[in-house]
C-alpha cells in the first residue's frame, strides 16, 4: 500500500488544470489545484450543494448587527442598521432579538 500511496502522491504533484475533467476546471482555477484535490478527496463521486454567499455569512452578519445595536442604543438605531444592512426594520428587530437570546 505505501508504494501505491507514493505513486498517487507523485501523480498528484504533476496534475495541471488542463488534466482535470471539464466540470472542475473552473473550481481549480478559482481555488488552486491543491485545494481542488482536497475537495475531490473529500467529495469525489458525490453531488455537492454549494450554498450562496449570503447563507455563508448570515451568522456573522447577525453578530455584527447585534454588536452595533448594543453599542448604539439610540432611537434611530433600528432604522439606521436596517438601511446599512439592507433589511426591513421588522426583520432587523427579529435578528437583534434572536442574537440577544443566543
PDB file as gemmi writes it, atoms N, CA and C in Angstrom:
CRYST1    1.000    1.000    1.000  90.00  90.00  90.00 P 1                      
ATOM      1  N   UNK A   1       0.800  -1.208   0.000  1.00  0.00           N  
ATOM      2  CA  UNK A   1       0.000   0.000   0.000  1.00  0.00           C  
ATOM      3  C   UNK A   1       0.844   1.275   0.000  1.00  0.00           C  
ATOM      4  N   UNK A   2       1.929   1.323   0.754  1.00  0.00           N  
ATOM      5  CA  UNK A   2       2.746   2.536   0.732  1.00  0.00           C  
ATOM      6  C   UNK A   2       3.264   2.885  -0.665  1.00  0.00           C  
ATOM      7  N   UNK A   3       3.554   1.881  -1.494  1.00  0.00           N  
ATOM      8  CA  UNK A   3       4.025   2.157  -2.851  1.00  0.00           C  
ATOM      9  C   UNK A   3       2.917   2.816  -3.668  1.00  0.00           C  
ATOM     10  N   UNK A   4       1.692   2.332  -3.506  1.00  0.00           N  
ATOM     11  CA  UNK A   4       0.567   2.930  -4.217  1.00  0.00           C  
ATOM     12  C   UNK A   4       0.344   4.366  -3.771  1.00  0.00           C  
ATOM     13  N   UNK A   5       0.456   4.607  -2.472  1.00  0.00           N  
ATOM     14  CA  UNK A   5       0.286   5.960  -1.953  1.00  0.00           C  
ATOM     15  C   UNK A   5       1.366   6.891  -2.489  1.00  0.00           C  
ATOM     16  N   UNK A   6       2.595   6.401  -2.525  1.00  0.00           N  
ATOM     17  CA  UNK A   6       3.701   7.213  -3.040  1.00  0.00           C  
ATOM     18  C   UNK A   6       3.482   7.537  -4.512  1.00  0.00           C  
ATOM     19  N   UNK A   7       3.030   6.547  -5.273  1.00  0.00           N  
ATOM     20  CA  UNK A   7       2.759   6.766  -6.696  1.00  0.00           C  
ATOM     21  C   UNK A   7       1.636   7.783  -6.874  1.00  0.00           C  
ATOM     22  N   UNK A   8       0.578   7.631  -6.095  1.00  0.00           N  
ATOM     23  CA  UNK A   8      -0.533   8.584  -6.173  1.00  0.00           C  
ATOM     24  C   UNK A   8      -0.049   9.997  -5.845  1.00  0.00           C  
ATOM     25  N   UNK A   9       0.764  10.143  -4.815  1.00  0.00           N  
ATOM     26  CA  UNK A   9       1.298  11.454  -4.459  1.00  0.00           C  
ATOM     27  C   UNK A   9       2.119  12.052  -5.601  1.00  0.00           C  
ATOM     28  N   UNK A  10       2.921  11.227  -6.250  1.00  0.00           N  
ATOM     29  CA  UNK A  10       3.717  11.709  -7.385  1.00  0.00           C  
ATOM     30  C   UNK A  10       2.818  12.161  -8.526  1.00  0.00           C  
ATOM     31  N   UNK A  11       1.792  11.371  -8.801  1.00  0.00           N  
ATOM     32  CA  UNK A  11       0.837  11.729  -9.868  1.00  0.00           C  
ATOM     33  C   UNK A  11       0.153  13.052  -9.524  1.00  0.00           C  
ATOM     34  N   UNK A  12      -0.280  13.182  -8.279  1.00  0.00           N  
ATOM     35  CA  UNK A  12      -0.987  14.393  -7.866  1.00  0.00           C  
ATOM     36  C   UNK A  12      -0.106  15.635  -7.960  1.00  0.00           C  
ATOM     37  N   UNK A  13       1.179  15.491  -7.736  1.00  0.00           N  
ATOM     38  CA  UNK A  13       2.067  16.651  -7.838  1.00  0.00           C  
ATOM     39  C   UNK A  13       2.250  17.104  -9.285  1.00  0.00           C  
ATOM     40  N   UNK A  14       1.920  16.252 -10.221  1.00  0.00           N  
ATOM     41  CA  UNK A  14       2.090  16.590 -11.641  1.00  0.00           C  
ATOM     42  C   UNK A  14       0.808  17.062 -12.327  1.00  0.00           C  
ATOM     43  N   UNK A  15      -0.302  17.058 -11.612  1.00  0.00           N  
ATOM     44  CA  UNK A  15      -1.579  17.446 -12.214  1.00  0.00           C  
ATOM     45  C   UNK A  15      -1.573  18.922 -12.572  1.00  0.00           C  
ATOM     46  N   UNK A  16      -2.100  19.203 -13.751  1.00  0.00           N  
ATOM     47  CA  UNK A  16      -2.290  20.575 -14.223  1.00  0.00           C  
ATOM     48  C   UNK A  16      -3.791  20.785 -14.421  1.00  0.00           C  
ATOM     49  N   UNK A  17      -4.217  22.027 -14.473  1.00  0.00           N  
ATOM     50  CA  UNK A  17      -5.640  22.339 -14.638  1.00  0.00           C  
ATOM     51  C   UNK A  17      -6.199  21.648 -15.876  1.00  0.00           C  
ATOM     52  N   UNK A  18      -5.453  21.659 -16.953  1.00  0.00           N  
ATOM     53  CA  UNK A  18      -5.952  21.056 -18.195  1.00  0.00           C  
ATOM     54  C   UNK A  18      -6.077  19.530 -18.113  1.00  0.00           C  
ATOM     55  N   UNK A  19      -5.489  18.902 -17.097  1.00  0.00           N  
ATOM     56  CA  UNK A  19      -5.617  17.451 -16.903  1.00  0.00           C  
ATOM     57  C   UNK A  19      -6.939  17.075 -16.240  1.00  0.00           C  
ATOM     58  N   UNK A  20      -7.578  18.037 -15.615  1.00  0.00           N  
ATOM     59  CA  UNK A  20      -8.797  17.766 -14.855  1.00  0.00           C  
ATOM     60  C   UNK A  20     -10.016  17.673 -15.764  1.00  0.00           C  
ATOM     61  N   UNK A  21     -11.062  16.966 -15.309  1.00  0.00           N  
ATOM     62  CA  UNK A  21     -12.317  16.947 -16.057  1.00  0.00           C  
ATOM     63  C   UNK A  21     -12.875  18.367 -16.191  1.00  0.00           C  
ATOM     64  N   UNK A  22     -13.560  18.606 -17.285  1.00  0.00           N  
ATOM     65  CA  UNK A  22     -14.091  19.948 -17.567  1.00  0.00           C  
ATOM     66  C   UNK A  22     -14.908  20.529 -16.422  1.00  0.00           C  
ATOM     67  N   UNK A  23     -15.701  19.684 -15.764  1.00  0.00           N  
ATOM     68  CA  UNK A  23     -16.625  20.199 -14.746  1.00  0.00           C  
ATOM     69  C   UNK A  23     -15.952  20.699 -13.475  1.00  0.00           C  
ATOM     70  N   UNK A  24     -14.655  20.467 -13.299  1.00  0.00           N  
ATOM     71  CA  UNK A  24     -13.988  21.017 -12.112  1.00  0.00           C  
ATOM     72  C   UNK A  24     -12.822  21.952 -12.457  1.00  0.00           C  
ATOM     73  N   UNK A  25     -12.618  22.217 -13.713  1.00  0.00           N  
ATOM     74  CA  UNK A  25     -11.527  23.136 -14.088  1.00  0.00           C  
ATOM     75  C   UNK A  25     -11.749  24.536 -13.527  1.00  0.00           C  
ATOM     76  N   UNK A  26     -12.992  25.025 -13.606  1.00  0.00           N  
ATOM     77  CA  UNK A  26     -13.285  26.358 -13.071  1.00  0.00           C  
ATOM     78  C   UNK A  26     -12.980  26.429 -11.581  1.00  0.00           C  
ATOM     79  N   UNK A  27     -13.289  25.356 -10.883  1.00  0.00           N  
ATOM     80  CA  UNK A  27     -13.012  25.309  -9.446  1.00  0.00           C  
ATOM     81  C   UNK A  27     -11.509  25.358  -9.210  1.00  0.00           C  
ATOM     82  N   UNK A  28     -10.765  24.568  -9.966  1.00  0.00           N  
ATOM     83  CA  UNK A  28      -9.307  24.549  -9.821  1.00  0.00           C  
ATOM     84  C   UNK A  28      -8.700  25.912 -10.130  1.00  0.00           C  
ATOM     85  N   UNK A  29      -9.234  26.586 -11.129  1.00  0.00           N  
ATOM     86  CA  UNK A  29      -8.723  27.915 -11.468  1.00  0.00           C  
ATOM     87  C   UNK A  29      -9.049  28.926 -10.370  1.00  0.00           C  
ATOM     88  N   UNK A  30     -10.168  28.731  -9.696  1.00  0.00           N  
ATOM     89  CA  UNK A  30     -10.578  29.667  -8.643  1.00  0.00           C  
ATOM     90  C   UNK A  30      -9.850  29.419  -7.322  1.00  0.00           C  
ATOM     91  N   UNK A  31      -9.688  28.151  -6.935  1.00  0.00           N  
ATOM     92  CA  UNK A  31      -9.130  27.856  -5.604  1.00  0.00           C  
ATOM     93  C   UNK A  31      -7.758  27.195  -5.646  1.00  0.00           C  
ATOM     94  N   UNK A  32      -7.300  26.829  -6.837  1.00  0.00           N  
ATOM     95  CA  UNK A  32      -5.995  26.195  -6.962  1.00  0.00           C  
ATOM     96  C   UNK A  32      -6.099  24.678  -7.028  1.00  0.00           C  
ATOM     97  N   UNK A  33      -5.063  24.080  -7.597  1.00  0.00           N  
ATOM     98  CA  UNK A  33      -5.028  22.620  -7.774  1.00  0.00           C  
ATOM     99  C   UNK A  33      -5.037  21.896  -6.427  1.00  0.00           C  
ATOM    100  N   UNK A  34      -4.218  22.357  -5.486  1.00  0.00           N  
ATOM    101  CA  UNK A  34      -4.109  21.660  -4.195  1.00  0.00           C  
ATOM    102  C   UNK A  34      -5.452  21.612  -3.469  1.00  0.00           C  
ATOM    103  N   UNK A  35      -6.144  22.732  -3.423  1.00  0.00           N  
ATOM    104  CA  UNK A  35      -7.452  22.763  -2.764  1.00  0.00           C  
ATOM    105  C   UNK A  35      -8.470  21.921  -3.534  1.00  0.00           C  
ATOM    106  N   UNK A  36      -8.377  21.917  -4.851  1.00  0.00           N  
ATOM    107  CA  UNK A  36      -9.291  21.102  -5.660  1.00  0.00           C  
ATOM    108  C   UNK A  36      -9.076  19.619  -5.386  1.00  0.00           C  
ATOM    109  N   UNK A  37      -7.838  19.202  -5.269  1.00  0.00           N  
ATOM    110  CA  UNK A  37      -7.537  17.799  -4.953  1.00  0.00           C  
ATOM    111  C   UNK A  37      -8.118  17.441  -3.587  1.00  0.00           C  
ATOM    112  N   UNK A  38      -7.991  18.337  -2.605  1.00  0.00           N  
ATOM    113  CA  UNK A  38      -8.590  18.081  -1.280  1.00  0.00           C  
ATOM    114  C   UNK A  38     -10.098  17.934  -1.391  1.00  0.00           C  
ATOM    115  N   UNK A  39     -10.707  18.788  -2.202  1.00  0.00           N  
ATOM    116  CA  UNK A  39     -12.155  18.733  -2.404  1.00  0.00           C  
ATOM    117  C   UNK A  39     -12.552  17.416  -3.065  1.00  0.00           C  
ATOM    118  N   UNK A  40     -11.796  16.987  -4.056  1.00  0.00           N  
ATOM    119  CA  UNK A  40     -12.081  15.727  -4.748  1.00  0.00           C  
ATOM    120  C   UNK A  40     -11.929  14.549  -3.784  1.00  0.00           C  
ATOM    121  N   UNK A  41     -10.896  14.586  -2.941  1.00  0.00           N  
ATOM    122  CA  UNK A  41     -10.713  13.509  -1.955  1.00  0.00           C  
ATOM    123  C   UNK A  41     -11.881  13.459  -0.972  1.00  0.00           C  
ATOM    124  N   UNK A  42     -12.368  14.630  -0.580  1.00  0.00           N  
ATOM    125  CA  UNK A  42     -13.458  14.709   0.391  1.00  0.00           C  
ATOM    126  C   UNK A  42     -14.806  14.349  -0.214  1.00  0.00           C  
ATOM    127  N   UNK A  43     -15.092  14.850  -1.417  1.00  0.00           N  
ATOM    128  CA  UNK A  43     -16.433  14.739  -2.001  1.00  0.00           C  
ATOM    129  C   UNK A  43     -16.483  13.974  -3.312  1.00  0.00           C  
ATOM    130  N   UNK A  44     -15.399  13.398  -3.730  1.00  0.00           N  
ATOM    131  CA  UNK A  44     -15.345  12.737  -5.032  1.00  0.00           C  
ATOM    132  C   UNK A  44     -16.475  11.735  -5.236  1.00  0.00           C  
ATOM    133  N   UNK A  45     -17.169  11.854  -6.356  1.00  0.00           N  
ATOM    134  CA  UNK A  45     -18.250  10.950  -6.699  1.00  0.00           C  
ATOM    135  C   UNK A  45     -19.603  11.356  -6.147  1.00  0.00           C  
ATOM    136  N   UNK A  46     -19.648  12.395  -5.331  1.00  0.00           N  
ATOM    137  CA  UNK A  46     -20.900  12.865  -4.737  1.00  0.00           C  
ATOM    138  C   UNK A  46     -21.395  14.110  -5.452  1.00  0.00           C  
ATOM    139  N   UNK A  47     -22.659  14.366  -5.296  1.00  0.00           N  
ATOM    140  CA  UNK A  47     -23.191  15.656  -5.713  1.00  0.00           C  
ATOM    141  C   UNK A  47     -23.109  16.558  -4.491  1.00  0.00           C  
ATOM    142  N   UNK A  48     -22.470  17.690  -4.645  1.00  0.00           N  
ATOM    143  CA  UNK A  48     -22.300  18.596  -3.510  1.00  0.00           C  
ATOM    144  C   UNK A  48     -23.057  19.885  -3.768  1.00  0.00           C  
ATOM    145  N   UNK A  49     -23.839  20.313  -2.778  1.00  0.00           N  
ATOM    146  CA  UNK A  49     -24.545  21.580  -2.866  1.00  0.00           C  
ATOM    147  C   UNK A  49     -23.626  22.655  -2.296  1.00  0.00           C  
ATOM    148  N   UNK A  50     -23.417  23.702  -3.030  1.00  0.00           N  
ATOM    149  CA  UNK A  50     -22.610  24.818  -2.549  1.00  0.00           C  
ATOM    150  C   UNK A  50     -23.564  25.989  -2.335  1.00  0.00           C  
ATOM    151  N   UNK A  51     -23.710  26.420  -1.082  1.00  0.00           N  
ATOM    152  CA  UNK A  51     -24.672  27.493  -0.802  1.00  0.00           C  
ATOM    153  C   UNK A  51     -24.204  28.829  -1.375  1.00  0.00           C  
ATOM    154  N   UNK A  52     -25.153  29.740  -1.495  1.00  0.00           N  
ATOM    155  CA  UNK A  52     -24.814  31.095  -1.922  1.00  0.00           C  
ATOM    156  C   UNK A  52     -24.066  31.794  -0.796  1.00  0.00           C  
ATOM    157  N   UNK A  53     -23.338  32.833  -1.152  1.00  0.00           N  
ATOM    158  CA  UNK A  53     -22.533  33.559  -0.174  1.00  0.00           C  
ATOM    159  C   UNK A  53     -23.389  34.065   0.986  1.00  0.00           C  
ATOM    160  N   UNK A  54     -24.591  34.548   0.707  1.00  0.00           N  
ATOM    161  CA  UNK A  54     -25.461  35.083   1.757  1.00  0.00           C  
ATOM    162  C   UNK A  54     -25.677  34.053   2.868  1.00  0.00           C  
ATOM    163  N   UNK A  55     -25.849  32.791   2.507  1.00  0.00           N  
ATOM    164  CA  UNK A  55     -26.038  31.743   3.513  1.00  0.00           C  
ATOM    165  C   UNK A  55     -24.792  31.555   4.374  1.00  0.00           C  
ATOM    166  N   UNK A  56     -23.644  31.750   3.772  1.00  0.00           N  
ATOM    167  CA  UNK A  56     -22.381  31.551   4.491  1.00  0.00           C  
ATOM    168  C   UNK A  56     -22.079  32.667   5.481  1.00  0.00           C  
ATOM    169  N   UNK A  57     -22.625  33.849   5.235  1.00  0.00           N  
ATOM    170  CA  UNK A  57     -22.284  34.990   6.087  1.00  0.00           C  
ATOM    171  C   UNK A  57     -23.396  35.401   7.046  1.00  0.00           C  
ATOM    172  N   UNK A  58     -24.528  34.698   7.026  1.00  0.00           N  
ATOM    173  CA  UNK A  58     -25.677  35.103   7.848  1.00  0.00           C  
ATOM    174  C   UNK A  58     -25.363  35.220   9.340  1.00  0.00           C  
ATOM    175  N   UNK A  59     -24.697  34.238   9.906  1.00  0.00           N  
ATOM    176  CA  UNK A  59     -24.431  34.254  11.348  1.00  0.00           C  
ATOM    177  C   UNK A  59     -23.503  35.399  11.727  1.00  0.00           C  
ATOM    178  N   UNK A  60     -22.482  35.618  10.922  1.00  0.00           N  
ATOM    179  CA  UNK A  60     -21.549  36.713  11.203  1.00  0.00           C  
ATOM    180  C   UNK A  60     -22.265  38.053  11.079  1.00  0.00           C  
ATOM    181  N   UNK A  61     -23.085  38.177  10.052  1.00  0.00           N  
ATOM    182  CA  UNK A  61     -23.844  39.409   9.836  1.00  0.00           C  
ATOM    183  C   UNK A  61     -24.763  39.687  11.031  1.00  0.00           C  
ATOM    184  N   UNK A  62     -25.414  38.656  11.542  1.00  0.00           N  
ATOM    185  CA  UNK A  62     -26.281  38.802  12.709  1.00  0.00           C  
ATOM    186  C   UNK A  62     -25.512  39.267  13.932  1.00  0.00           C  
ATOM    187  N   UNK A  63     -24.324  38.687  14.154  1.00  0.00           N  
ATOM    188  CA  UNK A  63     -23.496  39.109  15.285  1.00  0.00           C  
ATOM    189  C   UNK A  63     -23.060  40.561  15.143  1.00  0.00           C  
ATOM    190  N   UNK A  64     -22.683  40.945  13.920  1.00  0.00           N  
ATOM    191  CA  UNK A  64     -22.262  42.327  13.677  1.00  0.00           C  
ATOM    192  C   UNK A  64     -23.405  43.299  13.952  1.00  0.00           C  
ATOM    193  N   UNK A  65     -24.593  42.946  13.481  1.00  0.00           N  
ATOM    194  CA  UNK A  65     -25.765  43.792  13.714  1.00  0.00           C  
ATOM    195  C   UNK A  65     -26.003  43.952  15.207  1.00  0.00           C  
ATOM    196  N   UNK A  66     -25.953  42.849  15.935  1.00  0.00           N  
ATOM    197  CA  UNK A  66     -26.216  42.904  17.369  1.00  0.00           C  
ATOM    198  C   UNK A  66     -25.155  43.723  18.109  1.00  0.00           C  
ATOM    199  N   UNK A  67     -23.892  43.558  17.718  1.00  0.00           N  
ATOM    200  CA  UNK A  67     -22.824  44.335  18.349  1.00  0.00           C  
ATOM    201  C   UNK A  67     -23.027  45.829  18.108  1.00  0.00           C  
ATOM    202  N   UNK A  68     -23.395  46.189  16.883  1.00  0.00           N  
ATOM    203  CA  UNK A  68     -23.647  47.598  16.584  1.00  0.00           C  
ATOM    204  C   UNK A  68     -24.874  48.099  17.339  1.00  0.00           C  
ATOM    205  N   UNK A  69     -25.885  47.245  17.447  1.00  0.00           N  
ATOM    206  CA  UNK A  69     -27.090  47.613  18.196  1.00  0.00           C  
ATOM    207  C   UNK A  69     -26.747  47.909  19.655  1.00  0.00           C  
ATOM    208  N   UNK A  70     -25.977  47.016  20.276  1.00  0.00           N  
ATOM    209  CA  UNK A  70     -25.616  47.208  21.688  1.00  0.00           C  
ATOM    210  C   UNK A  70     -24.780  48.476  21.887  1.00  0.00           C  
ATOM    211  N   UNK A  71     -23.937  48.785  20.931  1.00  0.00           N  
ATOM    212  CA  UNK A  71     -23.057  49.950  21.054  1.00  0.00           C  
ATOM    213  C   UNK A  71     -23.790  51.276  20.814  1.00  0.00           C  
ATOM    214  N   UNK A  72     -24.921  51.244  20.114  1.00  0.00           N  
ATOM    215  CA  UNK A  72     -25.618  52.471  19.719  1.00  0.00           C  
ATOM    216  C   UNK A  72     -27.105  52.415  20.044  1.00  0.00           C  
ATOM    217  N   UNK A  73     -27.465  52.228  21.236  1.00  0.00           N  
ATOM    218  CA  UNK A  73     -28.880  52.085  21.601  1.00  0.00           C  
ATOM    219  C   UNK A  73     -29.643  53.410  21.525  1.00  0.00           C  
ATOM    220  N   UNK A  74     -29.616  54.020  20.385  1.00  0.00           N  
ATOM    221  CA  UNK A  74     -30.361  55.261  20.202  1.00  0.00           C  
ATOM    222  C   UNK A  74     -31.720  54.954  19.580  1.00  0.00           C  
ATOM    223  N   UNK A  75     -32.548  55.960  19.452  1.00  0.00           N  
ATOM    224  CA  UNK A  75     -33.896  55.775  18.893  1.00  0.00           C  
ATOM    225  C   UNK A  75     -33.848  55.366  17.427  1.00  0.00           C  
ATOM    226  N   UNK A  76     -32.825  55.793  16.732  1.00  0.00           N  
ATOM    227  CA  UNK A  76     -32.772  55.536  15.289  1.00  0.00           C  
ATOM    228  C   UNK A  76     -31.918  54.321  14.933  1.00  0.00           C  
ATOM    229  N   UNK A  77     -31.430  53.622  15.946  1.00  0.00           N  
ATOM    230  CA  UNK A  77     -30.507  52.523  15.649  1.00  0.00           C  
ATOM    231  C   UNK A  77     -31.134  51.455  14.751  1.00  0.00           C  
ATOM    232  N   UNK A  78     -32.387  51.099  14.976  1.00  0.00           N  
ATOM    233  CA  UNK A  78     -33.015  50.075  14.137  1.00  0.00           C  
ATOM    234  C   UNK A  78     -33.097  50.527  12.682  1.00  0.00           C  
ATOM    235  N   UNK A  79     -33.566  51.733  12.461  1.00  0.00           N  
ATOM    236  CA  UNK A  79     -33.698  52.200  11.079  1.00  0.00           C  
ATOM    237  C   UNK A  79     -32.335  52.390  10.419  1.00  0.00           C  
ATOM    238  N   UNK A  80     -31.367  52.884  11.181  1.00  0.00           N  
ATOM    239  CA  UNK A  80     -30.017  53.060  10.627  1.00  0.00           C  
ATOM    240  C   UNK A  80     -29.404  51.720  10.235  1.00  0.00           C  
ATOM    241  N   UNK A  81     -29.514  50.754  11.125  1.00  0.00           N  
ATOM    242  CA  UNK A  81     -28.951  49.431  10.838  1.00  0.00           C  
ATOM    243  C   UNK A  81     -29.707  48.742   9.704  1.00  0.00           C  
ATOM    244  N   UNK A  82     -31.020  48.916   9.657  1.00  0.00           N  
ATOM    245  CA  UNK A  82     -31.811  48.315   8.581  1.00  0.00           C  
ATOM    246  C   UNK A  82     -31.338  48.848   7.224  1.00  0.00           C  
ATOM    247  N   UNK A  83     -31.107  50.136   7.162  1.00  0.00           N  
ATOM    248  CA  UNK A  83     -30.604  50.724   5.905  1.00  0.00           C  
ATOM    249  C   UNK A  83     -29.206  50.203   5.578  1.00  0.00           C  
ATOM    250  N   UNK A  84     -28.345  50.186   6.583  1.00  0.00           N  
ATOM    251  CA  UNK A  84     -26.960  49.762   6.366  1.00  0.00           C  
ATOM    252  C   UNK A  84     -26.888  48.323   5.852  1.00  0.00           C  
ATOM    253  N   UNK A  85     -27.667  47.428   6.436  1.00  0.00           N  
ATOM    254  CA  UNK A  85     -27.596  46.007   6.091  1.00  0.00           C  
ATOM    255  C   UNK A  85     -28.650  45.581   5.066  1.00  0.00           C  
ATOM    256  N   UNK A  86     -29.411  46.525   4.568  1.00  0.00           N  
ATOM    257  CA  UNK A  86     -30.418  46.276   3.537  1.00  0.00           C  
ATOM    258  C   UNK A  86     -31.474  45.264   3.990  1.00  0.00           C  
ATOM    259  N   UNK A  87     -31.986  45.481   5.194  1.00  0.00           N  
ATOM    260  CA  UNK A  87     -33.075  44.679   5.742  1.00  0.00           C  
ATOM    261  C   UNK A  87     -34.234  45.610   6.065  1.00  0.00           C  
ATOM    262  N   UNK A  88     -35.420  45.041   6.166  1.00  0.00           N  
ATOM    263  CA  UNK A  88     -36.537  45.837   6.671  1.00  0.00           C  
ATOM    264  C   UNK A  88     -36.327  46.009   8.178  1.00  0.00           C  
ATOM    265  N   UNK A  89     -36.916  47.031   8.738  1.00  0.00           N  
ATOM    266  CA  UNK A  89     -36.761  47.266  10.180  1.00  0.00           C  
ATOM    267  C   UNK A  89     -37.350  46.115  11.004  1.00  0.00           C  
ATOM    268  N   UNK A  90     -38.536  45.580  10.634  1.00  0.00           N  
ATOM    269  CA  UNK A  90     -39.047  44.436  11.412  1.00  0.00           C  
ATOM    270  C   UNK A  90     -38.106  43.216  11.359  1.00  0.00           C  
ATOM    271  N   UNK A  91     -37.523  42.968  10.198  1.00  0.00           N  
ATOM    272  CA  UNK A  91     -36.595  41.827  10.093  1.00  0.00           C  
ATOM    273  C   UNK A  91     -35.353  42.083  10.940  1.00  0.00           C  
ATOM    274  N   UNK A  92     -34.858  43.302  10.927  1.00  0.00           N  
ATOM    275  CA  UNK A  92     -33.695  43.631  11.730  1.00  0.00           C  
ATOM    276  C   UNK A  92     -34.008  43.456  13.213  1.00  0.00           C  
ATOM    277  N   UNK A  93     -35.197  43.846  13.638  1.00  0.00           N  
ATOM    278  CA  UNK A  93     -35.593  43.659  15.041  1.00  0.00           C  
ATOM    279  C   UNK A  93     -35.607  42.162  15.404  1.00  0.00           C  
ATOM    280  N   UNK A  94     -36.046  41.337  14.467  1.00  0.00           N  
ATOM    281  CA  UNK A  94     -36.049  39.886  14.683  1.00  0.00           C  
ATOM    282  C   UNK A  94     -34.623  39.374  14.867  1.00  0.00           C  
ATOM    283  N   UNK A  95     -33.714  39.865  14.045  1.00  0.00           N  
ATOM    284  CA  UNK A  95     -32.294  39.448  14.146  1.00  0.00           C  
ATOM    285  C   UNK A  95     -31.731  39.866  15.489  1.00  0.00           C  
ATOM    286  N   UNK A  96     -31.969  41.096  15.915  1.00  0.00           N  
ATOM    287  CA  UNK A  96     -31.456  41.586  17.200  1.00  0.00           C  
ATOM    288  C   UNK A  96     -32.022  40.746  18.343  1.00  0.00           C  
ATOM    289  N   UNK A  97     -33.298  40.446  18.302  1.00  0.00           N  
ATOM    290  CA  UNK A  97     -33.921  39.632  19.357  1.00  0.00           C  
ATOM    291  C   UNK A  97     -33.309  38.226  19.397  1.00  0.00           C  
ATOM    292  N   UNK A  98     -33.097  37.630  18.236  1.00  0.00           N  
ATOM    293  CA  UNK A  98     -32.516  36.286  18.173  1.00  0.00           C  
ATOM    294  C   UNK A  98     -31.084  36.287  18.705  1.00  0.00           C  
ATOM    295  N   UNK A  99     -30.325  37.297  18.356  1.00  0.00           N  
ATOM    296  CA  UNK A  99     -28.944  37.393  18.831  1.00  0.00           C  
ATOM    297  C   UNK A  99     -28.899  37.624  20.337  1.00  0.00           C  
ATOM    298  N   UNK A 100     -29.856  38.373  20.844  1.00  0.00           N  
ATOM    299  CA  UNK A 100     -29.909  38.640  22.295  1.00  0.00           C  
ATOM    300  C   UNK A 100     -30.172  37.349  23.070  1.00  0.00           C  
ATOM    301  N   UNK A 101     -30.936  36.449  22.461  1.00  0.00           N  
ATOM    302  CA  UNK A 101     -31.245  35.159  23.100  1.00  0.00           C  
ATOM    303  C   UNK A 101     -30.087  34.164  22.972  1.00  0.00           C  
ATOM    304  N   UNK A 102     -29.237  34.350  21.995  1.00  0.00           N  
ATOM    305  CA  UNK A 102     -28.158  33.382  21.725  1.00  0.00           C  
ATOM    306  C   UNK A 102     -27.084  33.392  22.792  1.00  0.00           C  
TER     307      UNK A 102                                                      
END                                                                             
